[in-house]
Amino acid sequence: MVHDQSIKALVIAFVDDAASAVYSINRLKPEALCFVLPEGSKAVVESAVQPNIQQMPRKWDWIVLADTAGFPSVYQALARSLPDLVRNWEVQPGELVVDVSGATPSIAAALSLVTLPWTSRLVELSQPREGLEGDRVEVGSKTLVWTQSNPWDEQATVSRREACELFNQGTFSAAVRVFREVELRVSGGQKPLYRAFADLAEGYQLWERFHYRQAWDKLKTAMKAIEMASLWGGPPGLKGIVQPIKANAGFLEKLVLDPADVKEFVPLDVLANAQRKLVLRRDPEAAMIALVRALEGFAQVRLHKAHKIKSWDVSPDQLPQALHEICRTCYLEDIDGKYKLPLQAQFRVLAGLGDQLGQGFLREWPKMKPLLDAANHAVLSHGFEPIKAERVQQLYDVVIKLTGVAESSLPKFPVLNL
């Protein structure tokens, strides 16, 4: 007899073919075993199956069906019993095998549906027929064909599209979960691709939380696997995402490897982050926080690169003469003794130094003040009024105009349509 590697759990549909059931159990050597059968078949299991099992499972159970012909009643019985049983056995996704050799059409259909979250293999002993591929085996006095298939090799397409939609909505953690679940369940040849999709989603999840180094590492790993898979085909649309991922990895590389204390690519990233939170996540409160931070980031970069000024540790003597006294009296932190410039002061310093960014800020100030006031009055800032999406978009437009940033220079996450 052919022996497969021992499996975690086997669910076997049974009516009266004891020889086929014994063959399946002895071949798969399950740690846990559950029979799905009518009441009258329990005696056959005890008399003709159980005594012939070579390696007894550690866990044993059965689900008795009052009706084996009607799909609704069979599905109801299995749906009420089997999920709890599988969870009690601590079966993980992909660890369950289902044998439908003795199943009526209703039992086979219901079993396939109910066990889908955990199964990665359906097996069956069938009469030989033309075109049927599998192992020819002798079971009792009969020659049968042992076939096996993985329903997830087809179901993966549905779950992949679901994960892509989650990714495109910016719900990266949920996309990671779906891709990882599919990776566990599909057959071996497809696992590397779904592992790459999961790594990709995890990389963008890390990026969304500003973990740049870890995100860069994940994107590089995913990109290599996806690029390799695209050479051999893969799902439609796979080749189309390679170039955007490469561009994103290049952006992260420049950001991560920038040795400066003030990294010029961070404000660009935070500005793009604000737009995603506004448009994709529809979260204006979080978008406004990111947008104000991006605005300050542009000022900090200009102060440091052009004037060697650190906004969080400035010397009053570095500032224009008119701001010396204000700095000494208003911007001193009493704990660490450092002078720290708030947002508006950073731009006023730039303006006093003749910098175009600071002068542009003063020109735009009449438009910006009510928008920044709205930001300060927001629930997640210092007030009690929920921010409106229109206010965020208005400030975003002003920031783009003020900084002269081309939107094409902002990192754009890929759209997955696989």
Secondary structure by P-SEA (a helix, b strand, c coil): ccccccccbbbbbbccaaaaaaaaaaaacccbbbbbccccaaaaaacccccccccccccbbbbbbcccccaaaaaaaaaaccaaaaaaaccccccbbbbcccccaaaaaaaaaaacccccbbbbbbcccccccccccccccbbbbbbbbbccccaaaaaaaaaaaaaaacaaaaaaaaaaaaaacccccaaaaaaaaaaaaaaaaaaaacaaaaaaaaaaaaaaaaaaaaaaccccccccaaaaaaaaaaaaaaaaacccccccaaaaaaaaaaaaaacccccaaaaaaaaaaaaaaaaaaaaaacccccccccccccccccaaaaaacccccccccbbbbcaaaaaaaaaaaccaaaaaaaaacccaaaaaaaaaacccccccbbbbaaaaaaaaaaaaaaacccccccbbbbbbcc
